[in-house]
Amino acid sequence: MRKFFQLTLLAFLLVSAGLSADEEKGKSAEEIYDLSGRWVIILSNDLSRKQVTFDLEQKDGRPRGEMSASGLPAQKLDGRISDDKTVFFWGTYRDRSGASYDYEFKGRIEGEPGQEKLVGRSDFFRKRYEFEGTRVKD
């Protein structure tokens, strides 16, 4: 009788674990990964290292917000998350003379939900960088 109870309990636990894993499998990456919050993004290449900040709010699965960097006013930032955990952020900066500079960040989400980091490549003011971003903890 005791062995039967142990086997029943084990079977229940295995089925419960399988259901929660299946529930997450049915969700899109946009539903699983909420990138809302403040992110510190480190841009680096062979010549320089820069820091920018993303302040994101995720609505309808799309992360949007502002990007700020030293010496620049905050800029609008739009983004997308693909089901393969690929992220893409972009925007345009216009200076006082009317010249515009597109910026984009293409990468992937690494880590578990709530402990993600963003890793990839960026075109930032006509220069290429590798980037790594971490969420600022409250």
Z-matrix of the N, CA and C atoms (Angstrom, degrees):
N
C 1 1.448
C 2 1.537 1 110.50
N 3 1.325 2 116.00 1 -41.92
C 4 1.454 3 120.13 2 -179.85
C 5 1.531 4 110.54 3 -63.64
N 6 1.326 5 116.88 4 -42.55
C 7 1.465 6 121.70 5 179.43
C 8 1.530 7 110.06 6 -62.86
N 9 1.342 8 116.69 7 -39.75
C 10 1.459 9 120.99 8 178.53
C 11 1.534 10 110.06 9 -61.10
N 12 1.340 11 116.55 10 -44.94
C 13 1.459 12 121.60 11 178.68
C 14 1.531 13 111.16 12 -61.05
N 15 1.325 14 117.34 13 -44.18
C 16 1.462 15 121.60 14 178.98
C 17 1.525 16 111.26 15 -62.55
N 18 1.327 17 117.08 16 -44.00
C 19 1.465 18 120.66 17 179.06
C 20 1.528 19 111.36 18 -65.35
N 21 1.323 20 116.67 19 -39.28
C 22 1.468 21 120.79 20 178.28
C 23 1.517 22 110.42 21 -64.22
N 24 1.320 23 116.95 22 -43.97
C 25 1.460 24 121.45 23 178.22
C 26 1.524 25 111.06 24 -63.04
N 27 1.316 26 117.08 25 -44.04
C 28 1.455 27 121.50 26 178.27
C 29 1.530 28 111.11 27 -61.37
N 30 1.314 29 116.95 28 -43.89
C 31 1.471 30 121.37 29 178.91
C 32 1.530 31 110.62 30 -62.61
N 33 1.337 32 116.43 31 -42.13
C 34 1.466 33 120.52 32 178.21
C 35 1.525 34 111.18 33 -61.13
N 36 1.320 35 116.82 34 -45.04
C 37 1.467 36 120.65 35 -179.98
C 38 1.525 37 111.69 36 -63.99
N 39 1.311 38 117.20 37 -41.29
C 40 1.465 39 120.69 38 178.99
C 41 1.523 40 111.50 39 -65.11
N 42 1.324 41 117.25 40 -42.80
C 43 1.468 42 120.84 41 178.64
C 44 1.523 43 109.95 42 -65.02
N 45 1.331 44 118.53 43 -42.51
C 46 1.467 45 121.80 44 178.84
C 47 1.516 46 111.17 45 -61.19
N 48 1.310 47 117.88 46 -44.09
C 49 1.464 48 121.81 47 178.63
C 50 1.518 49 110.48 48 -63.40
N 51 1.308 50 117.37 49 -40.55
C 52 1.463 51 121.58 50 178.99
C 53 1.514 52 112.04 51 -64.98
N 54 1.336 53 117.79 52 -37.80
C 55 1.454 54 120.51 53 179.10
C 56 1.510 55 111.77 54 -66.01
N 57 1.328 56 118.24 55 -43.84
C 58 1.463 57 119.41 56 180.00
C 59 1.521 58 110.62 57 -66.48
N 60 1.321 59 118.72 58 -35.64
C 61 1.461 60 120.65 59 177.20
C 62 1.525 61 110.25 60 -67.25
N 63 1.341 62 117.51 61 -40.20
C 64 1.455 63 120.85 62 178.51
C 65 1.521 64 111.33 63 -66.61
N 66 1.333 65 117.60 64 -37.66
C 67 1.459 66 120.27 65 178.01
C 68 1.521 67 110.17 66 -59.41
N 69 1.325 68 118.31 67 -42.76
C 70 1.458 69 121.69 68 -179.81
C 71 1.521 70 111.12 69 -70.88
N 72 1.345 71 117.85 70 -32.95
C 73 1.462 72 120.41 71 179.08
C 74 1.517 73 111.29 72 -63.31
N 75 1.320 74 118.51 73 -30.75
C 76 1.451 75 122.06 74 -178.59
C 77 1.517 76 113.71 75 -78.11
N 78 1.311 77 118.26 76 -9.59
C 79 1.463 78 122.10 77 -177.94
C 80 1.522 79 110.48 78 -91.20
N 81 1.328 80 115.13 79 152.46
C 82 1.467 81 120.04 80 175.20
C 83 1.528 82 108.75 81 -80.88
N 84 1.317 83 115.76 82 163.96
C 85 1.468 84 120.31 83 177.69
C 86 1.523 85 110.53 84 -60.83
N 87 1.333 86 117.30 85 -33.44
C 88 1.464 87 120.74 86 178.12
C 89 1.523 88 111.69 87 -63.26
N 90 1.339 89 116.96 88 -31.42
C 91 1.460 90 120.94 89 179.09
C 92 1.530 91 111.31 90 -81.38
N 93 1.321 92 117.01 91 -33.19
C 94 1.463 93 121.33 92 -177.10
C 95 1.526 94 111.49 93 -78.41
N 96 1.331 95 115.85 94 -43.29
C 97 1.465 96 120.87 95 -175.23
C 98 1.519 97 110.11 96 -104.19
N 99 1.322 98 116.30 97 110.49
C 100 1.462 99 121.44 98 174.28
C 101 1.522 100 106.72 99 -100.02
N 102 1.314 101 117.10 100 111.69
C 103 1.464 102 121.91 101 -175.95
C 104 1.524 103 112.39 102 -92.37
N 105 1.326 104 118.06 103 13.78
C 106 1.458 105 121.54 104 179.05
C 107 1.520 106 110.69 105 -58.98
N 108 1.319 107 115.16 106 143.43
C 109 1.455 108 120.66 107 176.70
C 110 1.520 109 111.34 108 124.07
N 111 1.310 110 114.72 109 -171.10
C 112 1.469 111 121.46 110 -179.79
C 113 1.523 112 109.51 111 -97.23
N 114 1.333 113 115.16 112 133.82
C 115 1.459 114 122.91 113 179.91
C 116 1.524 115 109.25 114 -124.02
N 117 1.310 116 116.33 115 136.06
C 118 1.465 117 121.53 116 171.48
C 119 1.519 118 106.77 117 -99.24
N 120 1.323 119 115.74 118 121.90
C 121 1.454 120 122.41 119 -177.11
C 122 1.528 121 107.98 120 -112.45
N 123 1.324 122 116.60 121 122.36
C 124 1.463 123 122.08 122 177.65
C 125 1.525 124 108.03 123 -101.06
N 126 1.332 125 115.59 124 119.67
C 127 1.460 126 122.85 125 177.23
C 128 1.513 127 107.87 126 -100.72
N 129 1.319 128 118.01 127 133.69
C 130 1.467 129 119.48 128 178.51
C 131 1.522 130 110.52 129 -146.46
N 132 1.328 131 114.34 130 144.75
C 133 1.462 132 122.38 131 170.63
C 134 1.526 133 106.82 132 -143.13
N 135 1.312 134 118.31 133 -171.88
C 136 1.465 135 120.66 134 -177.35
C 137 1.523 136 113.10 135 -65.24
N 138 1.323 137 117.61 136 -21.54
C 139 1.466 138 121.11 137 -174.29
C 140 1.518 139 114.91 138 -103.38
N 141 1.319 140 117.69 139 -26.15
C 142 1.465 141 117.69 140 -175.46
C 143 1.520 142 112.30 141 -156.68
N 144 1.308 143 113.01 142 171.83
C 145 1.465 144 122.33 143 178.30
C 146 1.527 145 106.49 144 -139.84
N 147 1.325 146 116.45 145 130.56
C 148 1.461 147 121.78 146 -178.90
C 149 1.522 148 109.22 147 -132.37
N 150 1.324 149 114.49 148 158.47
C 151 1.460 150 119.93 149 175.32
C 152 1.527 151 108.67 150 -123.57
N 153 1.313 152 116.33 151 132.51
C 154 1.459 153 122.23 152 172.16
C 155 1.525 154 107.45 153 -126.09
N 156 1.312 155 115.16 154 162.92
C 157 1.459 156 121.00 155 -179.98
C 158 1.516 157 108.93 156 -124.50
N 159 1.321 158 116.23 157 132.67
C 160 1.458 159 122.25 158 172.58
C 161 1.524 160 106.96 159 -104.38
N 162 1.322 161 117.06 160 129.82
C 163 1.459 162 122.76 161 169.28
C 164 1.517 163 106.12 162 -112.58
N 165 1.335 164 115.65 163 104.97
C 166 1.466 165 121.30 164 -170.06
C 167 1.524 166 112.17 165 -112.39
N 168 1.319 167 114.71 166 147.94
C 169 1.448 168 122.93 167 169.62
C 170 1.522 169 105.85 168 -131.78
N 171 1.309 170 117.08 169 130.29
C 172 1.454 171 120.48 170 -176.60
C 173 1.521 172 109.43 171 -104.01
N 174 1.337 173 116.02 172 117.61
C 175 1.461 174 122.26 173 177.47
C 176 1.511 175 108.03 174 -127.80
N 177 1.314 176 115.94 175 137.31
C 178 1.467 177 121.26 176 179.93
C 179 1.525 178 111.63 177 52.62
N 180 1.330 179 116.57 178 34.86
C 181 1.461 180 121.67 179 177.56
C 182 1.511 181 114.96 180 79.47
N 183 1.334 182 118.38 181 0.36
C 184 1.468 183 120.86 182 -177.37
C 185 1.517 184 110.40 183 -111.45
N 186 1.336 185 117.11 184 121.35
C 187 1.468 186 119.26 185 175.03
C 188 1.534 187 109.58 186 -79.16
N 189 1.327 188 115.18 187 128.73
C 190 1.462 189 121.34 188 178.14
C 191 1.517 190 107.79 189 -141.43
N 192 1.325 191 115.57 190 157.40
C 193 1.448 192 118.44 191 177.39
C 194 1.503 193 111.65 192 167.37
N 195 1.333 194 114.61 193 -137.16
C 196 1.459 195 120.81 194 -178.07
C 197 1.512 196 110.82 195 -131.16
N 198 1.323 197 114.06 196 150.72
C 199 1.451 198 122.07 197 173.72
C 200 1.524 199 106.57 198 -116.87
N 201 1.316 200 116.37 199 134.62
C 202 1.464 201 119.35 200 175.91
C 203 1.521 202 109.07 201 -129.30
N 204 1.332 203 114.18 202 148.81
C 205 1.463 204 121.99 203 178.70
C 206 1.514 205 107.52 204 -144.42
N 207 1.297 206 116.12 205 156.52
C 208 1.453 207 121.69 206 -179.49
C 209 1.528 208 110.42 207 -56.40
N 210 1.329 209 116.25 208 128.23
C 211 1.456 210 120.92 209 176.77
C 212 1.515 211 115.09 210 84.07
N 213 1.332 212 118.26 211 -0.45
C 214 1.459 213 121.34 212 -179.95
C 215 1.527 214 110.08 213 -123.17
N 216 1.330 215 116.48 214 145.24
C 217 1.464 216 117.38 215 172.20
C 218 1.527 217 109.60 216 -69.65
N 219 1.310 218 116.78 217 158.62
C 220 1.469 219 120.72 218 178.92
C 221 1.523 220 109.59 219 -59.69
N 222 1.329 221 115.24 220 140.16
C 223 1.467 222 122.33 221 -178.16
C 224 1.517 223 109.87 222 -119.59
N 225 1.343 224 116.00 223 147.43
C 226 1.464 225 119.84 224 177.11
C 227 1.520 226 109.23 225 -67.73
N 228 1.331 227 114.66 226 145.03
C 229 1.456 228 122.10 227 -178.64
C 230 1.524 229 107.57 228 -134.65
N 231 1.312 230 116.20 229 129.16
C 232 1.461 231 121.62 230 177.65
C 233 1.519 232 107.43 231 -116.44
N 234 1.317 233 117.94 232 153.97
C 235 1.457 234 118.96 233 -177.38
C 236 1.510 235 114.10 234 -153.53
N 237 1.318 236 113.63 235 167.52
C 238 1.473 237 123.04 236 176.73
C 239 1.526 238 108.62 237 -143.66
N 240 1.336 239 114.30 238 151.05
C 241 1.462 240 121.91 239 173.49
C 242 1.518 241 107.07 240 -124.02
N 243 1.333 242 117.43 241 126.97
C 244 1.465 243 121.78 242 177.27
C 245 1.520 244 109.93 243 -93.70
N 246 1.330 245 115.97 244 162.82
C 247 1.461 246 120.48 245 -178.36
C 248 1.522 247 113.39 246 -64.61
N 249 1.333 248 118.18 247 -19.28
C 250 1.467 249 120.32 248 177.18
C 251 1.533 250 111.45 249 -90.05
N 252 1.356 251 116.34 250 17.38
C 253 1.471 252 124.49 251 178.78
C 254 1.531 253 112.76 252 68.93
N 255 1.330 254 116.91 253 22.34
C 256 1.455 255 121.24 254 173.71
C 257 1.524 256 107.72 255 -82.98
N 258 1.339 257 116.45 256 137.45
C 259 1.463 258 121.30 257 177.33
C 260 1.530 259 108.79 258 -118.00
N 261 1.312 260 115.16 259 148.79
C 262 1.451 261 121.48 260 178.73
C 263 1.524 262 107.33 261 -143.54
N 264 1.314 263 116.76 262 121.93
C 265 1.462 264 123.26 263 176.46
C 266 1.523 265 108.23 264 -121.75
N 267 1.335 266 116.23 265 145.90
C 268 1.457 267 119.13 266 -179.59
C 269 1.524 268 110.44 267 -154.46
N 270 1.336 269 114.13 268 164.48
C 271 1.455 270 121.62 269 176.13
C 272 1.516 271 109.66 270 -176.83
N 273 1.328 272 115.71 271 179.45
C 274 1.461 273 121.99 272 179.52
C 275 1.518 274 108.97 273 -134.99
N 276 1.310 275 115.70 274 133.73
C 277 1.468 276 122.46 275 175.52
C 278 1.519 277 107.78 276 -105.89
N 279 1.332 278 116.32 277 132.00
C 280 1.462 279 121.44 278 175.00
C 281 1.519 280 108.38 279 -116.73
N 282 1.331 281 115.57 280 124.92
C 283 1.461 282 118.66 281 179.77
C 284 1.534 283 110.20 282 -86.17
N 285 1.312 284 116.77 283 -179.34
C 286 1.466 285 122.05 284 -175.81
C 287 1.521 286 112.88 285 -62.79
N 288 1.315 287 117.42 286 -29.64
C 289 1.466 288 120.51 287 -179.03
C 290 1.527 289 112.25 288 -81.09
N 291 1.333 290 117.01 289 -7.09
C 292 1.455 291 120.94 290 -179.82
C 293 1.518 292 113.93 291 97.94
N 294 1.339 293 117.59 292 -5.74
C 295 1.465 294 120.47 293 177.37
C 296 1.527 295 108.66 294 -68.09
N 297 1.330 296 116.46 295 143.05
C 298 1.461 297 119.55 296 -179.66
C 299 1.523 298 110.28 297 -119.67
N 300 1.315 299 114.23 298 148.26
C 301 1.461 300 123.27 299 179.73
C 302 1.524 301 107.80 300 -131.43
N 303 1.323 302 115.78 301 118.35
C 304 1.466 303 119.61 302 175.44
C 305 1.521 304 108.76 303 -82.29
N 306 1.314 305 116.20 304 143.54
C 307 1.460 306 120.58 305 173.67
C 308 1.522 307 107.79 306 -130.75
N 309 1.319 308 115.14 307 146.54
C 310 1.463 309 119.71 308 178.56
C 311 1.515 310 110.38 309 -149.99
N 312 1.314 311 113.85 310 150.45
C 313 1.451 312 123.05 311 179.35
C 314 1.519 313 107.06 312 -129.15
N 315 1.326 314 117.63 313 118.14
C 316 1.466 315 122.54 314 178.43
C 317 1.516 316 107.66 315 -119.45
N 318 1.307 317 116.22 316 129.33
C 319 1.456 318 118.71 317 -179.73
C 320 1.508 319 112.01 318 -168.42
N 321 1.325 320 114.55 319 -151.14
C 322 1.456 321 120.37 320 -178.05
C 323 1.526 322 109.24 321 -143.92
N 324 1.308 323 113.88 322 159.88
C 325 1.456 324 121.38 323 176.08
C 326 1.511 325 107.18 324 -91.98
N 327 1.322 326 116.52 325 129.20
C 328 1.463 327 121.39 326 174.94
C 329 1.518 328 108.34 327 -118.02
N 330 1.316 329 116.66 328 145.37
C 331 1.454 330 121.51 329 177.82
C 332 1.517 331 112.30 330 98.30
N 333 1.304 332 115.06 331 174.78
C 334 1.457 333 123.15 332 -177.73
C 335 1.530 334 110.15 333 -84.77
N 336 1.338 335 117.51 334 155.97
C 337 1.463 336 120.14 335 176.75
C 338 1.527 337 111.30 336 -52.38
N 339 1.334 338 115.41 337 132.58
C 340 1.461 339 121.35 338 -178.01
C 341 1.516 340 113.19 339 91.91
N 342 1.341 341 117.57 340 -16.43
C 343 1.470 342 121.79 341 179.25
C 344 1.524 343 110.26 342 -132.44
N 345 1.334 344 115.43 343 31.70
C 346 1.454 345 120.42 344 -175.80
C 347 1.521 346 111.85 345 -72.92
N 348 1.321 347 113.77 346 160.91
C 349 1.451 348 120.92 347 163.70
C 350 1.521 349 106.34 348 -137.93
N 351 1.308 350 116.17 349 155.62
C 352 1.456 351 122.98 350 -179.70
C 353 1.519 352 108.40 351 -108.02
N 354 1.329 353 117.13 352 131.59
C 355 1.458 354 122.15 353 -177.16
C 356 1.520 355 108.34 354 -136.12
N 357 1.341 356 117.05 355 135.27
C 358 1.457 357 118.58 356 178.20
C 359 1.511 358 113.59 357 173.85
N 360 1.336 359 115.06 358 -150.75
C 361 1.462 360 123.24 359 -178.08
C 362 1.516 361 109.16 360 -125.67
N 363 1.324 362 114.69 361 151.61
C 364 1.446 363 120.15 362 -177.01
C 365 1.520 364 111.24 363 -136.80
N 366 1.320 365 115.21 364 145.14
C 367 1.464 366 122.29 365 164.44
C 368 1.515 367 104.83 366 -107.60
N 369 1.326 368 115.65 367 111.86
C 370 1.455 369 121.47 368 -173.61
C 371 1.519 370 107.65 369 -129.89
N 372 1.329 371 116.46 370 110.94
C 373 1.466 372 122.73 371 -178.12
C 374 1.528 373 111.67 372 52.57
N 375 1.328 374 113.15 373 49.93
C 376 1.467 375 123.43 374 175.23
C 377 1.525 376 114.14 375 64.39
N 378 1.308 377 116.45 376 22.09
C 379 1.465 378 121.63 377 174.57
C 380 1.521 379 107.89 378 -127.19
N 381 1.325 380 115.46 379 148.57
C 382 1.469 381 120.47 380 -179.70
C 383 1.526 382 110.55 381 -98.86
N 384 1.321 383 114.74 382 140.20
C 385 1.455 384 122.16 383 -179.50
C 386 1.524 385 109.71 384 -140.42
N 387 1.312 386 115.23 385 155.03
C 388 1.460 387 122.41 386 162.53
C 389 1.526 388 104.45 387 -89.22
N 390 1.328 389 117.77 388 148.37
C 391 1.461 390 118.24 389 177.05
C 392 1.515 391 111.57 390 -135.93
N 393 1.316 392 114.05 391 154.10
C 394 1.463 393 122.40 392 171.05
C 395 1.512 394 107.60 393 -140.46
N 396 1.322 395 115.38 394 130.34
C 397 1.458 396 120.15 395 -177.78
C 398 1.505 397 112.16 396 -123.62
N 399 1.323 398 115.20 397 140.49
C 400 1.455 399 121.33 398 176.49
C 401 1.531 400 108.83 399 -128.24
N 402 1.325 401 114.48 400 145.49
C 403 1.463 402 120.05 401 179.65
C 404 1.525 403 109.43 402 -76.13
N 405 1.318 404 115.92 403 138.43
C 406 1.463 405 121.64 404 175.96
C 407 1.518 406 107.06 405 -78.80
N 408 1.324 407 116.74 406 124.08
C 409 1.466 408 121.02 407 179.65
C 410 1.517 409 109.30 408 -77.98
N 411 1.336 410 115.20 409 138.55
C 412 1.485 411 120.22 410 179.02
C 413 1.498 412 111.59 411 -70.71
